[in-house]
């Protein structure tokens, strides 16, 4: 069985490679046909040059961040025909109009379920006026309510979150929703799967949702059939197909578990062995998560149902959402506030980046960030360096052992400017840090799925949770402070060493980063 599954998993990689080659070949034939016309007819060549110039002017006039515009502008100026083709295939926001319309239709029925409570907003403002602006932004601009905290548990290691999930899953009575970027059908998930099978047999509505790209190297072709044979409803997000489809660039990077509408888990970890220390491909794997109870779970339920129902128009969607939103009475109000939120590549609101920006902008004493990848916009770069230059202790932790060498090289290309302006850079020496968090001034922290890179901030479906003035904020702060001694601080090295060749290489890497 293990040998058979290994072969099937390899077939998943073959499917990915085949799809990638098919898409590249389609782009090539489009380019080859237009290039032939361009070379054969002088007037067509002139039209291409004029259109390329107009396209550059159009891109320049958009409201994108300058670091997002520049790669497209340079590419189109250097290779007008190829650059223009790639822009129309990959750069246009309206290329995903059909999917955006479908998500808007689903959201129209789901988002009204989440009601803002102005009184809670005023309570936060009175208790912690500085981060209250983040809460106002998320609730009034992005429609994600602020809630009083009830029970928030922080897990500094992913395996602790897994153990808590297993315990809560075994107690489920009505429904279990699980949405993850990557699922590996091996030892760690086997423990979850056994409970899901048991609960499905008991009549619990069990659903599992995963991203095809994220899981393509982990799952065999029969995974969905096996899950459904066990009574577990299973769907895959944005299946890889050998056809040029722009939406394929947008992946589901969320990590959410909802149990009976009263308990929710989220964080950086997926459901694969390496996240829980069963395997060690990159040294010690640092990941984190949180468990939440109370009314805030409604937001996680909405996020799951949005993705479950919106991904494919041929699926049998939910018609009645009411059973998944039980009336919740706060058993014991906790200290502080919580605010789950999400980010979508189908709108123009870059929620994940804006939360990180707000944390840096409102910080007075310190702002700590941890991310597996550091590939940021000029705006984020400026916010971090400005905070450091006004006296805030700004620190960023990145991996000491990379999982992707090219991405790691791009990450390091951002060090020099940050370090030169006072931001302290730490590399996690024991291995790979996959956690995505920040904490500031002992009053606000975030934990979720959102990396500090272009794909996470601009191309993926993401989710997170902001914690305000609750005990978990101090626990996250303490976890950061326990990590710094385990890291190599490279601030001085990158602030003072300015090898000309490496500076050129890093400039090129940063130029192409938004296109990766």
Secondary structure, DSSP 8 states (H G I E B T S, - for coil): -HHHHHHHHHHHHHHHHHHHHHHHHHHHHHHHHHHHHHHH-HHHHHHHHHHHHHHHHHHHHSSS-HHHHHHHHHHHHHSHHHHHHHIIIII-GGGGHHHHHHHHHHHHHHGGGS---HHHHHHHHHH-TTTHHHHHIIIIIS----EE--EEEEESSHHHHHHHHHHHHTT-SSEEEEEES-B-TTHHHHHHHHHHHHHHHTT-EEEEEEEHHHHTTT--TTHHHHHHHTT-EEEEES---SS--GGGG--B--EEEEETTTEEEEES--BSGGGGTSS-TTBEEE--EEEEESTTHHHHHHHHHHHHHHS-TTS---S--GGGS-----SS--SSEEEEEEE-TTSS--HHHHHHHHHHHH-SSEEEEE-S-B---HHHHHHHHHHHHTT-EEEEEEESS-SSHHHHHHHHHTHHHHHHTT-EEEEETTEEE---EEEETTTEEEEES--BSHIIIIISBEEEEEEESSHHHHHHHHHHHHHHTTEEE-HHHHHH---HHHHHHHHHHHHHHTT-
